[in-house]
Amino acid sequence: MKVEDILSSGLVNTDTEIVIGTSEKRTYCKKRWFSETILKCKQKEVEKFTWQDNNMVFISLKKEGEKT
């Protein structure tokens, strides 16, 4: 799964706050989905993600080179 799959899943709207991190760097960015920083991550592979009912999505990216 890629970040763009989550962004287009229906869980995310214009008010959703996206938090993206890795195992090495807990929080890479914390923004709305349409921010340039989030959009740059669209093609990155996701290790796991969670959605909270306060309209937040937390995404943990796979390490570079890690198999899908």
N, C-alpha and C positions, 0 to 999 in steps of 0.2 A: 504494500500500500504506500502511496505517496501522499505528501501534504495536500496536493491539489484534490485528491480523492476525498479527504476530510472536508476541505473548503466547499466542495460541491455536493456534499452528502445531505444537506438540509438541516444539519445541526448548527450551521453557522449563518448568522444574519449580520446586518450592518452594525448592530450593537454588540456583537460577540467579541469578547477580548480573547486573543490567542496568545498563549505562552508557549514558546518553543525553546527546547533545551536539548542537551546531550548528557550522557553519563559523566563526561568530563566537565562540562560547563552547564551547571544546573539551569540557568536561564540565559538563553542566547538573545531572545527578544520578547517583548510583551507589548503587543499592539493590536489594532483592529485588522481584520483580514485583508483589507484593501491597501494597507501600507506597503511601501516599496520593500521594506525589510522582509515582510511575510511573503510577498509575491516572489522574491528572489529564492525562497525556500520551496517553491511549489513542486519542483522535481526531485526533492530529497526524499529518501526512503524513511518510513516511520517504523520505529521499534514498537511503540505503544502509544495510546492516547486515552485521555479521559475527558468526559464532559460533565460539568457541574451545572445544576439548575439555576445558578446565578449568572448564566450566560457566559461561562468561561470554558475554553477548551485548552487542555494541556497536552502538548505533543512532545514526545521524546524521539529524537532522530537516531537512526542507526549510525554506527561509526562508519566513516568513509572506508569503502572496500569490503564491508561486511556483506555476506551473501544474503539475498532476499529470502 
